[in-house]
Amino acid sequence: MEVTNCKACGNLFNYTSGPRLCPNCMKKLEKKFAITKDYIRENPHANINTVAKECKVSIPQIKKWIREERLSFSQESGIGLECDNCGKMIRTGRFCAECKAKMINNLDNAYEKPKPVVQKKKEKEKERMRYLDK
């Protein structure tokens, strides 16, 4: 563990992983997330500027939640982000479905799959006659 300052309030805290926010600021941020999520659920046609203004959350923070796939907007809202790869409009995440499928396919082909092990019998044993003694 390392001791670091919180990006929001500046207090010292033991940092383990994730955003560099102290536990108190993380709780506040999670409360804002819950409020934002509820607002979007109740107002599916709201645009991102309205959501930010009504929930008192910054637009970059909302976009971050969308990229993390914690938030998603309905088809009717008209809100979308661009796919990081091809630029197609998406509702949540970083990549569109086609780009995700291409990446998965490329990763599957990136490494050589192990070949099945075939045991070869010796040629002499295969051709030899066998006798049973009584």
DSSP file with accessible surface (Angstrom, degrees, kcal/mol):
  #  RESIDUE AA STRUCTURE BP1 BP2  ACC     N-H-->O    O-->H-N    N-H-->O    O-->H-N    TCO  KAPPA ALPHA  PHI   PSI    X-CA   Y-CA   Z-CA
    1    1 A M              0   0  176      0, 0.0     2,-0.3     0, 0.0    15,-0.2   0.000 360.0 360.0 360.0 146.2    0.0    0.0    0.0
    2    2 A E  E     -A   15   0A  99     13,-1.7    13,-3.4    11,-0.0     2,-0.5  -0.912 360.0-125.8-122.8 152.3    1.1    3.5   -0.6
    3    3 A V  E     +A   14   0A  91     -2,-0.3     2,-0.3    11,-0.2    11,-0.2  -0.829  42.2 158.5 -95.6 129.3    0.0    6.7    1.0
    4    4 A T  E     -A   13   0A  27      9,-2.4     9,-2.2    -2,-0.5     2,-0.3  -0.921  40.8 -96.8-144.3 169.6   -1.2    9.4   -1.4
    5    5 A N  E     -A   12   0A  90     -2,-0.3     7,-0.2     7,-0.2     2,-0.2  -0.716  40.0-111.3 -91.4 142.8   -3.4   12.5   -1.6
    6    6 A C     >  -     0   0    4      5,-2.5     4,-1.1    -2,-0.3    15,-0.2  -0.482  18.0-139.4 -68.5 136.1   -7.0   12.3   -2.7
    7    7 A K  T  4 S+     0   0  168     13,-2.6    -1,-0.1    -2,-0.2    14,-0.1   0.792  98.8  42.0 -67.9 -27.7   -7.5   14.0   -6.1
    8    8 A A  T  4 S+     0   0   71     12,-0.3    -1,-0.1     3,-0.1    13,-0.1   0.939 133.1  11.0 -86.8 -52.4  -10.8   15.6   -4.9
    9    9 A C  T  4 S-     0   0   60      2,-0.1    -2,-0.1    13,-0.0    -1,-0.1   0.612  89.1-126.1-107.3 -17.3  -10.2   16.8   -1.4
   10   10 A G     <  +     0   0   34     -4,-1.1    -3,-0.1     1,-0.3     2,-0.1   0.437  58.0 143.0  88.0  -2.8   -6.4   16.5   -1.0
   11   11 A N        -     0   0   97     -6,-0.1    -5,-2.5     1,-0.1    -1,-0.3  -0.400  54.4-110.2 -70.2 150.5   -6.5   14.4    2.2
   12   12 A L  E     +A    5   0A 119     -7,-0.2     2,-0.3    -2,-0.1    -7,-0.2  -0.562  47.2 159.7 -78.4 142.5   -4.0   11.6    2.7
   13   13 A F  E     -A    4   0A  29     -9,-2.2    -9,-2.4    -2,-0.2     2,-0.7  -0.979  47.9 -92.2-155.7 163.3   -5.2    8.0    2.5
   14   14 A N  E     -A    3   0A  98     -2,-0.3     2,-0.4   -11,-0.2   -11,-0.2  -0.727  43.9-152.9 -81.4 113.4   -3.9    4.5    1.9
   15   15 A Y  E     +A    2   0A  39    -13,-3.4   -13,-1.7    -2,-0.7     3,-0.1  -0.734  29.6 158.0 -92.6 130.3   -4.2    3.9   -1.8
   16   16 A T        -     0   0  101     -2,-0.4     2,-0.3     1,-0.4    -1,-0.2   0.727  61.2 -38.9-113.6 -53.4   -4.6    0.3   -3.0
   17   17 A S  S    S+     0   0   90      2,-0.2    -1,-0.4   -16,-0.0     0, 0.0  -0.981  92.7  44.1-164.9 172.1   -6.2    0.4   -6.5
   18   18 A G  S    S-     0   0   45     -2,-0.3    -3,-0.0    -3,-0.1     2,-0.0  -0.422  99.9  -2.7  83.7-159.8   -8.7    2.2   -8.6
   19   19 A P  S    S-     0   0   58      0, 0.0     2,-2.3     0, 0.0    -2,-0.2  -0.321  76.1-110.8 -66.8 150.4   -9.2    5.9   -8.8
   20   20 A R  S    S+     0   0   81     -5,-0.1   -13,-2.6    -4,-0.1     2,-0.4  -0.426  75.0 125.8 -83.5  66.2   -7.0    8.0   -6.5
   21   21 A L        -     0   0   31     -2,-2.3   -15,-0.1   -15,-0.2   -16,-0.0  -0.973  61.4-117.7-124.5 142.0   -9.9    9.1   -4.3
   22   22 A C     >  -     0   0    7     -2,-0.4     4,-2.5     1,-0.1     5,-0.2  -0.246  37.7-100.8 -70.2 163.5  -10.2    8.7   -0.5
   23   23 A P  H  > S+     0   0   83      0, 0.0     4,-2.1     0, 0.0     5,-0.2   0.873 122.4  52.7 -55.6 -38.2  -13.1    6.5    0.8
   24   24 A N  H  > S+     0   0  102      1,-0.2     4,-2.0     2,-0.2     5,-0.1   0.932 111.5  44.8 -65.0 -43.8  -15.2    9.5    1.7
   25   25 A C  H  > S+     0   0   12      1,-0.2     4,-2.5     2,-0.2    -1,-0.2   0.857 110.5  55.2 -69.5 -33.6  -14.9   11.0   -1.9
   26   26 A M  H  X S+     0   0   56     -4,-2.5     4,-2.5     2,-0.2    -1,-0.2   0.913 107.4  50.2 -63.6 -41.2  -15.6    7.6   -3.4
   27   27 A K  H  X S+     0   0  134     -4,-2.1     4,-2.1     2,-0.2    -2,-0.2   0.919 111.1  48.7 -62.4 -42.9  -18.8    7.4   -1.4
   28   28 A K  H  X S+     0   0  136     -4,-2.0     4,-2.2     2,-0.2    -2,-0.2   0.911 111.6  49.4 -62.7 -42.7  -19.8   10.8   -2.6
   29   29 A L  H  X S+     0   0   32     -4,-2.5     4,-2.3     1,-0.2    -2,-0.2   0.903 110.0  50.6 -65.4 -38.7  -19.0    9.8   -6.2
   30   30 A E  H  X S+     0   0   71     -4,-2.5     4,-2.3     2,-0.2    -1,-0.2   0.865 108.5  52.4 -67.8 -34.5  -21.1    6.6   -5.9
   31   31 A K  H  X S+     0   0  146     -4,-2.1     4,-2.3     2,-0.2    -1,-0.2   0.917 109.8  48.9 -64.6 -42.2  -24.0    8.6   -4.5
   32   32 A K  H  X S+     0   0   97     -4,-2.2     4,-2.7     1,-0.2    -2,-0.2   0.891 109.7  52.8 -63.8 -37.6  -23.8   10.9   -7.6
   33   33 A F  H  X S+     0   0   19     -4,-2.3     4,-2.9     2,-0.2    -2,-0.2   0.932 109.0  48.6 -62.6 -44.9  -23.7    7.9   -9.8
   34   34 A A  H  X S+     0   0   45     -4,-2.3     4,-2.5     2,-0.2    -2,-0.2   0.918 112.5  48.4 -62.6 -41.5  -26.8    6.5   -8.2
   35   35 A I  H  X S+     0   0   97     -4,-2.3     4,-2.4     2,-0.2    -1,-0.2   0.930 113.3  47.7 -63.7 -44.5  -28.6    9.8   -8.6
   36   36 A T  H  X S+     0   0    0     -4,-2.7     4,-2.5     2,-0.2     5,-0.2   0.923 111.4  50.1 -63.2 -44.1  -27.5   10.1  -12.3
   37   37 A K  H  X S+     0   0   84     -4,-2.9     4,-2.2     1,-0.2    -1,-0.2   0.924 112.1  47.4 -61.6 -44.7  -28.6    6.5  -13.0
   38   38 A D  H  X S+     0   0   74     -4,-2.5     4,-2.4    -5,-0.2    -1,-0.2   0.900 110.9  51.9 -63.4 -41.5  -32.0    7.1  -11.5
   39   39 A Y  H  X S+     0   0   46     -4,-2.4     4,-2.1     1,-0.2    -2,-0.2   0.924 110.4  47.7 -62.0 -43.7  -32.4   10.4  -13.4
   40   40 A I  H  < S+     0   0   15     -4,-2.5    -1,-0.2     1,-0.2    -2,-0.2   0.896 111.4  51.3 -65.3 -38.7  -31.6    8.7  -16.7
   41   41 A R  H  < S+     0   0  160     -4,-2.2    -1,-0.2    -5,-0.2    -2,-0.2   0.906 115.4  41.6 -63.9 -40.9  -34.0    5.9  -15.9
   42   42 A E  H  < S+     0   0  144     -4,-2.4    -1,-0.2     1,-0.3    -2,-0.2   0.760 124.6  36.9 -78.0 -26.2  -36.8    8.4  -15.2
   43   43 A N    ><  +     0   0   62     -4,-2.1     3,-1.6    -5,-0.2    -1,-0.3  -0.658  65.1 167.2-126.7  74.9  -36.0   10.7  -18.1
   44   44 A P  T 3  S+     0   0   48      0, 0.0    30,-0.3     0, 0.0    -1,-0.1   0.729  76.4  54.8 -67.0 -17.2  -34.9    8.4  -21.0
   45   45 A H  T 3  S+     0   0  129     28,-0.1     2,-0.1    33,-0.1    -5,-0.1   0.446  80.9 117.4 -94.7   0.7  -35.1   11.3  -23.6
   46   46 A A    <   -     0   0   14     -3,-1.6    33,-0.2    -6,-0.2     2,-0.1  -0.388  60.2-131.7 -70.1 142.9  -32.7   13.6  -21.7
   47   47 A N     >  -     0   0   72     -2,-0.1     4,-2.3     1,-0.1     5,-0.2  -0.444  27.6-101.0 -89.1 172.8  -29.5   14.6  -23.3
   48   48 A I  H  > S+     0   0   25      1,-0.2     4,-2.5     2,-0.2     5,-0.2   0.847 120.2  53.9 -66.6 -33.5  -26.1   14.5  -21.7
   49   49 A N  H  > S+     0   0   97      2,-0.2     4,-2.4     1,-0.2    -1,-0.2   0.917 110.1  47.3 -67.0 -41.2  -26.0   18.3  -20.9
   50   50 A T  H  > S+     0   0   53      2,-0.2     4,-3.0     1,-0.2     5,-0.3   0.916 111.8  50.4 -64.9 -43.8  -29.4   18.1  -19.2
   51   51 A V  H  X S+     0   0    0     -4,-2.3     4,-2.3     1,-0.2     6,-0.2   0.935 111.8  48.2 -60.2 -45.1  -28.3   15.1  -17.1
   52   52 A A  H  X>S+     0   0   11     -4,-2.5     5,-1.7     1,-0.2     4,-0.8   0.915 114.8  45.3 -62.6 -42.7  -25.1   16.8  -16.1
   53   53 A K  H  <5S+     0   0  164     -4,-2.4     3,-0.4     1,-0.2    -2,-0.2   0.937 116.5  43.7 -68.3 -45.9  -26.9   20.0  -15.1
   54   54 A E  H  <5S+     0   0  114     -4,-3.0    -2,-0.2     1,-0.2    -1,-0.2   0.837 121.2  38.9 -70.8 -34.2  -29.7   18.3  -13.2
   55   55 A C  H  <5S-     0   0   12     -4,-2.3    -1,-0.2    -5,-0.3    -2,-0.2   0.459 103.9-126.3 -95.4  -3.7  -27.5   15.8  -11.4
   56   56 A K  T  <5 +     0   0  172     -4,-0.8     2,-0.4    -3,-0.4    -3,-0.2   0.931  65.4 132.5  56.4  48.5  -24.6   18.3  -10.8
   57   57 A V      < -     0   0   12     -5,-1.7    -1,-0.2    -6,-0.2    -2,-0.2  -0.968  60.5-108.0-126.5 144.6  -22.1   15.9  -12.4
   58   58 A S     >  -     0   0   66     -2,-0.4     4,-1.9     1,-0.1     5,-0.2  -0.379  21.9-124.1 -72.3 151.4  -19.5   16.9  -15.0
   59   59 A I  H  > S+     0   0   53      1,-0.2     4,-2.7     2,-0.2     5,-0.2   0.912 111.7  54.9 -62.5 -43.2  -20.0   15.7  -18.6
   60   60 A P  H  > S+     0   0   95      0, 0.0     4,-2.2     0, 0.0    -1,-0.2   0.892 107.0  51.8 -59.0 -34.3  -16.5   14.0  -18.6
   61   61 A Q  H  > S+     0   0   38      2,-0.2     4,-2.2     1,-0.2    -2,-0.2   0.922 109.9  48.2 -67.2 -41.0  -17.6   12.0  -15.5
   62   62 A I  H  X S+     0   0    0     -4,-1.9     4,-2.1     1,-0.2    -1,-0.2   0.936 112.0  49.4 -63.4 -44.2  -20.8   10.9  -17.3
   63   63 A K  H  X S+     0   0   94     -4,-2.7     4,-2.7     1,-0.2    -1,-0.2   0.885 108.5  53.9 -63.0 -35.8  -18.8    9.9  -20.4
   64   64 A K  H  X S+     0   0   98     -4,-2.2     4,-2.1    -5,-0.2    -1,-0.2   0.930 108.4  48.8 -63.7 -43.8  -16.4    8.0  -18.2
   65   65 A W  H  <>S+     0   0    2     -4,-2.2     5,-2.6     2,-0.2     6,-1.2   0.877 111.9  49.9 -63.4 -36.0  -19.3    6.0  -16.6
   66   66 A I  H ><5S+     0   0    1     -4,-2.1    27,-2.7     4,-0.2     3,-1.6   0.933 110.2  49.2 -67.6 -44.9  -20.6    5.3  -20.1
   67   67 A R  H 3<5S+     0   0   69     -4,-2.7    -2,-0.2     1,-0.3    -1,-0.2   0.848 109.1  53.0 -62.5 -33.9  -17.2    4.1  -21.3
   68   68 A E  T 3<5S-     0   0   94     -4,-2.1    -1,-0.3    -5,-0.2    -2,-0.2   0.456 115.1-121.1 -78.2  -2.2  -16.9    1.9  -18.3
   69   69 A E  T < 5S+     0   0  105     -3,-1.6    -3,-0.2     2,-0.2    -2,-0.1   0.749  82.9 118.4  64.1  28.6  -20.4    0.4  -19.3
   70   70 A R  S   <S+     0   0   88     -5,-2.6     2,-0.3    -6,-0.2    -4,-0.2   0.731  76.8  35.0 -88.2 -28.1  -21.9    1.5  -15.9
   71   71 A L        +     0   0    8     -6,-1.2     2,-0.3    -9,-0.1    22,-0.3  -0.940  65.7 178.1-122.5 151.4  -24.3    3.8  -17.7
   72   72 A S        -     0   0   68     -2,-0.3     2,-0.3    20,-0.1    20,-0.2  -0.987  19.4-136.0-150.6 145.8  -26.1    3.4  -21.0
   73   73 A F        -     0   0    8     18,-0.8   -28,-0.1    -2,-0.3   -32,-0.0  -0.716  26.9-108.8-100.7 153.6  -28.7    5.6  -22.8
   74   74 A S    >>  -     0   0   35    -30,-0.3     3,-0.8    -2,-0.3     4,-0.5  -0.282  28.8-110.1 -74.3 165.4  -31.8    4.4  -24.5
   75   75 A Q  G >4 S+     0   0  137      1,-0.2     3,-0.7     2,-0.2    -1,-0.1   0.850 117.3  57.4 -63.5 -33.4  -32.2    4.4  -28.3
   76   76 A E  G 34 S+     0   0  125      1,-0.2    -1,-0.2     2,-0.1   -31,-0.0   0.713  91.0  71.6 -72.0 -21.4  -34.8    7.2  -28.0
   77   77 A S  G <4 S-     0   0   15     -3,-0.8    -1,-0.2     2,-0.1    -2,-0.2   0.796  88.4-142.8 -69.6 -27.4  -32.4    9.6  -26.2
   78   78 A G    <<  +     0   0   61     -3,-0.7     2,-0.4    -4,-0.5    -1,-0.1   0.521  55.5 132.6  78.1   1.8  -30.3   10.2  -29.3
   79   79 A I        +     0   0   17     -5,-0.4     2,-0.3   -33,-0.2    -1,-0.3  -0.711  25.5 152.1 -88.4 137.0  -27.1   10.3  -27.1
   80   80 A G        -     0   0   20     -2,-0.4     2,-0.3    -3,-0.1    11,-0.2  -0.989  33.4-139.3-157.1 160.2  -24.2    8.3  -28.3
   81   81 A L  E     -B   90   0B  15      9,-2.6     9,-3.2    -2,-0.3     2,-0.3  -0.831  34.0-103.0-114.8 161.3  -20.4    8.1  -28.1
   82   82 A E  E     -B   89   0B 122     -2,-0.3     7,-0.2     7,-0.2     6,-0.1  -0.657  35.2-108.7 -86.7 140.7  -18.1    7.2  -31.0
   83   83 A C     >  -     0   0    4      5,-2.4     4,-1.1    -2,-0.3    12,-0.2  -0.440  24.8-132.8 -60.5 133.8  -16.5    3.8  -31.2
   84   84 A D  T  4 S+     0   0   77     10,-3.0    -1,-0.1     1,-0.2    11,-0.1   0.735 101.2  39.2 -64.0 -21.2  -12.8    4.2  -30.4
   85   85 A N  T  4 S+     0   0  102      9,-0.3    -1,-0.2     3,-0.1    10,-0.1   0.916 133.5   9.6 -95.5 -54.8  -11.9    2.1  -33.4
   86   86 A C  T  4 S-     0   0   77      2,-0.1    -2,-0.1    10,-0.0     9,-0.1   0.601  89.8-119.5-109.6 -14.1  -14.3    2.9  -36.3
   87   87 A G     <  +     0   0   31     -4,-1.1    -3,-0.1     1,-0.3     2,-0.1   0.462  58.9 148.4  90.1   0.5  -16.2    6.0  -35.1
   88   88 A K        -     0   0  106     -6,-0.1    -5,-2.4     1,-0.1    -1,-0.3  -0.393  56.8-100.6 -67.1 145.9  -19.7    4.5  -35.3
   89   89 A M  E     +B   82   0B 110     -7,-0.2     2,-0.3    -9,-0.1    -7,-0.2  -0.517  47.3 179.3 -72.1 131.6  -22.2    5.8  -32.7
   90   90 A I  E     -B   81   0B  18     -9,-3.2    -9,-2.6    -2,-0.2     3,-0.1  -0.884  31.2-140.1-129.2 162.3  -22.6    3.5  -29.7
   91   91 A R  S    S+     0   0   64     -2,-0.3   -18,-0.8     1,-0.3     2,-0.3   0.723  81.9   0.4 -94.6 -27.6  -24.7    3.7  -26.5
   92   92 A T  S    S+     0   0   41    -20,-0.2    -1,-0.3     3,-0.1   -25,-0.2  -0.989 101.7  28.7-157.7 158.8  -22.2    2.4  -24.0
   93   93 A G  S    S-     0   0    0    -27,-2.7   -25,-0.1    -2,-0.3    -3,-0.1  -0.374  85.0 -80.3  86.6-164.6  -18.7    1.0  -23.8
   94   94 A R  S    S+     0   0  126      1,-0.2   -10,-3.0   -27,-0.1     2,-0.3   0.645 103.3  43.3-111.6 -24.8  -15.7    1.9  -26.0
   95   95 A F  S    S-     0   0   49    -12,-0.2    -1,-0.2   -11,-0.1    -3,-0.1  -0.941  76.3-117.9-129.2 150.3  -16.2   -0.3  -29.0
   96   96 A C     >  -     0   0    6     -2,-0.3     4,-2.4     1,-0.1     5,-0.2  -0.276  40.6-100.6 -75.9 169.4  -19.2   -1.2  -31.3
   97   97 A A  H  > S+     0   0   74      1,-0.2     4,-2.3     2,-0.2     5,-0.2   0.881 121.7  51.9 -61.6 -38.7  -20.3   -4.8  -31.5
   98   98 A E  H  > S+     0   0   95      1,-0.2     4,-2.3     2,-0.2    -1,-0.2   0.926 110.8  46.5 -66.3 -42.8  -18.5   -5.3  -34.9
   99   99 A C  H  > S+     0   0    3      2,-0.2     4,-2.5     1,-0.2    -1,-0.2   0.882 111.2  52.6 -67.3 -37.2  -15.2   -4.0  -33.6
  100  100 A K  H  X S+     0   0   82     -4,-2.4     4,-2.5     2,-0.2    -1,-0.2   0.931 110.0  48.8 -61.7 -43.7  -15.5   -6.2  -30.4
  101  101 A A  H  X S+     0   0   59     -4,-2.3     4,-2.5     1,-0.2    -2,-0.2   0.911 111.2  49.7 -63.8 -40.5  -16.1   -9.2  -32.6
  102  102 A K  H  X S+     0   0  132     -4,-2.3     4,-2.8     2,-0.2    -1,-0.2   0.913 111.2  49.1 -63.6 -42.9  -13.1   -8.4  -34.8
  103  103 A M  H  X S+     0   0   65     -4,-2.5     4,-2.5     2,-0.2    -2,-0.2   0.908 111.1  49.3 -65.0 -40.7  -10.9   -7.9  -31.7
  104  104 A I  H  X S+     0   0  102     -4,-2.5     4,-2.3     2,-0.2    -2,-0.2   0.931 112.6  48.1 -62.9 -43.6  -12.0  -11.2  -30.3
  105  105 A N  H  X S+     0   0   87     -4,-2.5     4,-1.9     1,-0.2    -2,-0.2   0.916 111.9  49.5 -62.8 -43.9  -11.3  -13.0  -33.6
  106  106 A N  H  X S+     0   0  105     -4,-2.8     4,-0.7     1,-0.2    -1,-0.2   0.891 111.4  49.1 -63.6 -39.3   -7.9  -11.4  -33.9
  107  107 A L  H  X S+     0   0  118     -4,-2.5     4,-0.6     1,-0.2     3,-0.5   0.882 109.1  52.5 -68.2 -36.9   -7.0  -12.4  -30.3
  108  108 A D  H  < S+     0   0   72     -4,-2.3     3,-0.4     1,-0.2    -1,-0.2   0.869 114.6  42.6 -64.4 -35.4   -8.2  -16.0  -31.0
  109  109 A N  H  < S+     0   0  106     -4,-1.9    -1,-0.2     1,-0.2    -2,-0.2   0.539  96.5  80.6 -86.9  -7.9   -5.9  -16.1  -34.1
  110  110 A A  H  < S+     0   0   78     -4,-0.7     2,-0.3    -3,-0.5    -1,-0.2   0.793  91.9  47.3 -72.6 -28.9   -3.0  -14.4  -32.4
  111  111 A Y  S  < S-     0   0  138     -4,-0.6     2,-0.4    -3,-0.4     0, 0.0  -0.858  89.3-110.7-117.1 150.8   -1.7  -17.4  -30.6
  112  112 A E        -     0   0  156     -2,-0.3    -3,-0.1     1,-0.0     3,-0.1  -0.645  31.7-130.4 -80.5 127.5   -1.1  -20.9  -31.9
  113  113 A K        -     0   0  119     -2,-0.4    -1,-0.0     1,-0.1     2,-0.0  -0.539  31.9 -99.9 -76.5 141.7   -3.5  -23.4  -30.6
  114  114 A P        -     0   0  120      0, 0.0    -1,-0.1     0, 0.0     3,-0.0  -0.361  35.5-127.3 -64.4 137.5   -1.9  -26.6  -29.2
  115  115 A K        -     0   0  163      1,-0.1     2,-0.1    -3,-0.1    -3,-0.0  -0.633  31.1 -99.5 -83.5 144.5   -2.0  -29.5  -31.6
  116  116 A P        -     0   0  116      0, 0.0     2,-0.5     0, 0.0    -1,-0.1  -0.372  37.7-117.6 -64.9 140.6   -3.4  -32.7  -30.3
  117  117 A V        -     0   0  138     -2,-0.1     2,-0.5    -3,-0.0     0, 0.0  -0.688  29.1-164.3 -83.2 122.4   -0.8  -35.2  -29.3
  118  118 A V        -     0   0  111     -2,-0.5     2,-0.6    -3,-0.0    -3,-0.0  -0.938  12.7-139.9-109.9 124.8   -0.9  -38.4  -31.3
  119  119 A Q        -     0   0  180     -2,-0.5     2,-0.5     1,-0.0    -2,-0.0  -0.732  16.1-151.7 -86.3 124.9    1.0  -41.4  -30.1
  120  120 A K        -     0   0  195     -2,-0.6     2,-0.2     0, 0.0     3,-0.1  -0.829   7.0-140.1 -98.0 130.9    2.7  -43.2  -32.8
  121  121 A K        -     0   0  156     -2,-0.5     2,-0.1     1,-0.1     5,-0.0  -0.593  33.6 -94.3 -84.1 152.2    3.2  -46.9  -32.5
  122  122 A K     >  -     0   0  147     -2,-0.2     4,-1.6     1,-0.1    -1,-0.1  -0.381  28.9-128.9 -65.8 140.4    6.4  -48.4  -33.6
  123  123 A E  H  > S+     0   0  121      1,-0.2     4,-1.7     2,-0.2     5,-0.2   0.884 106.4  54.5 -59.4 -38.3    6.2  -49.7  -37.2
  124  124 A K  H  > S+     0   0  175      1,-0.2     4,-1.2     2,-0.2    -1,-0.2   0.906 107.1  49.5 -66.4 -40.6    7.7  -53.1  -36.2
  125  125 A E  H  4 S+     0   0   82      1,-0.2    -1,-0.2     2,-0.2    -2,-0.2   0.858 109.0  54.1 -66.9 -32.3    5.1  -53.7  -33.4
  126  126 A K  H  < S+     0   0  145     -4,-1.6    -1,-0.2     1,-0.2    -2,-0.2   0.895 114.1  38.6 -69.0 -40.4    2.3  -52.8  -35.8
  127  127 A E  H  < S+     0   0  152     -4,-1.7    -1,-0.2     2,-0.1    -2,-0.2   0.588  93.7 105.3 -88.7 -13.9    3.3  -55.4  -38.5
  128  128 A R     <  -     0   0  158     -4,-1.2     2,-0.3    -5,-0.2    -3,-0.0  -0.393  67.7-125.8 -73.7 145.3    4.4  -58.2  -36.2
  129  129 A M        -     0   0  141     -2,-0.1     2,-0.4     2,-0.0    -1,-0.1  -0.661  21.5-147.3 -85.1 149.2    2.4  -61.3  -35.6
  130  130 A R        -     0   0  167     -2,-0.3     2,-0.4     2,-0.0     0, 0.0  -0.930   9.2-162.5-121.8 141.9    1.5  -62.3  -32.1
  131  131 A Y        -     0   0  176     -2,-0.4     2,-0.5     2,-0.0    -2,-0.0  -0.923  10.3-144.0-121.5 145.2    1.0  -65.9  -30.8
  132  132 A L        -     0   0  172     -2,-0.4     2,-0.3     0, 0.0    -2,-0.0  -0.923  15.3-146.5-107.2 131.2   -0.7  -67.0  -27.7
  133  133 A D              0   0  155     -2,-0.5    -2,-0.0     1,-0.0     0, 0.0  -0.770 360.0 360.0 -95.9 142.4    0.9  -70.0  -25.8
  134  134 A K              0   0  259     -2,-0.3    -1,-0.0     0, 0.0     0, 0.0  -0.589 360.0 360.0 -95.4 360.0   -1.3  -72.5  -24.0
